[in-house]
Amino acid sequence: MRISNLKCGLVLIALTCFPMVIWIERIPRDKDSTAVGAARWTDLQNLYEHLHLAKKMEAEVSRDLRAVLQQLNSICQPVNNITVLPQNVAVSALKEMQQVLQRPNIHHYLPHLRQNLDSLSPNVVLGQGRHGDDVQSGLLEVVSPSPHYYPDFSTIKESLGDSKDRVRWRTKQNLDFSYLMHYAQDKGSYYIQLEDDVIAKSGYYDEIKAFTAQEASKDWLFLEFSQLGFIGKMFRTSDLHMISEFFLMFHKDKPVDWLLDHILWVKTCNPEKDAKHCNDQKALLKRQYKPSLFQHVGLHSSLLGKIQPLKDKAFETSKLYQAHNNPAAELSSSLTHYQQHSLERAYKGVDFFWALTPSQNDYILFKFLQPIHISGYLFRSGNIETSTDKFHNTTVEVLPRNASVRQKFLTSLPSAYKESDNGFIIVGAFASGLAEGAIEDALQPICAIRLVFQSDADVWAILSEISIKV
């Protein structure tokens, strides 16, 4: 076989498509009302749009053809100044060429993507605020699929006894997971699936690294760092293409965690064996780490009306508060606490303080039984399960025993310290849910400390750690 003949054939394939596209582009877009009726003009515009799309798709085919030609050129042999392929290589090359042109791709499972060539192009959103540096460095990427990526969900049939809304919800989830896996397959060596409504065990990153290194040389499909659903499953990026394609094949049929289990079944289970044998074989391809490192929080799913009460029993619950040995004090507050989460219990270190939504000038007061020397303080708001219920725009204020000392302190020290009402001096404020600092010797001894909300809050407030250092 002569490669020159093959080249001519391939070039001819490309050229036969090209003139039609060029011809239609030269048809004027402006309507000629004297020559073409309104109906015919509409048909012509539709034809133009379809052929314009065909021209764009021609580029994809051309890239595949060029790739095949490059492979053929790299293995051909010169004989009498004529480039010839060995017979065995020629047969192999033709088979490979056929595979390149006919291999399954995402368009087989989502044919609507052919209507828009940008449907697979991600929208990468630049980060803002405290994540800006991470985005610029490439550590963090925020990816949103094009709206053209999703099919018409109204045409999806109900299955498994689920409502149409639930089928639509789980189908979109499968498509989202597939898209993210496809996007991430060349970003690193491993891929772990997490969601925004989980909490992590302290030190989880080091534990994942150590377990992954321990299992790296073994044969597995994924490592499991949480037993719930699809959370905490880690894959090799080299397997993502196969997994995401499997999810795409059956994206309308079942939830993603069921599909993942089906992959294990296909890979390991013998239909002639019993269920126990199948489960034992599947366990070899999913290595479970205990205790679990991630826990699902919250009850309300992203599917409207769906309640998700499940918890991972293998997750070691982290403490929601931190206890300290604080000096004796009388406690009072204008806030209303929720259920048993009182200020007194939080001060003793047996619970956290959880208050209904604070308003401006609401306060928490710690009045000591007698004036004492206080070296510093730490107040932490929010906790691992309710991280949004933090103190915002809240000041830390102290009441020195000696009024003359207060005045001297305010006039002699930097303006960072400001006078509040009733003899209190502002010595600090909450930032990102935390207030921590030292108290100047000139203000000692201290009669009381209070926390004052300077504006209305939008959410409830949790005080999970109180430390008054004497």
LINFENRA-V654497 format. One record per helix or strand. SS is the DSSP state (hx for helix, st for strand). FROM is the first residue (numbers start at 0). LEN is the number of residues. If there is no record, write none. Layout:
ss:SS from:FROM len:LEN
ss:SS from:FROM len:LEN
//
This chain:
ss:st from:1 len:1
ss:hx from:2 len:23
ss:hx from:37 len:38
ss:st from:76 len:3
ss:st from:81 len:3
ss:hx from:86 len:16
ss:hx from:105 len:4
ss:hx from:110 len:5
ss:st from:122 len:3
ss:hx from:128 len:9
ss:st from:141 len:3
ss:hx from:146 len:3
ss:hx from:152 len:3
ss:hx from:163 len:21
ss:st from:189 len:4
ss:st from:197 len:3
ss:hx from:203 len:12
ss:st from:221 len:3
ss:st from:232 len:4
ss:hx from:236 len:13
ss:hx from:255 len:13
ss:hx from:274 len:11
ss:st from:285 len:3
ss:st from:291 len:1
ss:st from:293 len:3
ss:st from:299 len:1
ss:st from:306 len:1
ss:st from:314 len:1
ss:st from:321 len:1
ss:st from:328 len:5
ss:st from:336 len:1
ss:hx from:342 len:6
ss:st from:352 len:3
ss:st from:362 len:10
ss:st from:375 len:6
ss:st from:393 len:7
ss:hx from:402 len:10
ss:st from:417 len:2
ss:st from:424 len:5
ss:st from:430 len:1
ss:st from:433 len:5
ss:hx from:440 len:3
ss:st from:445 len:8
ss:st from:460 len:9
//
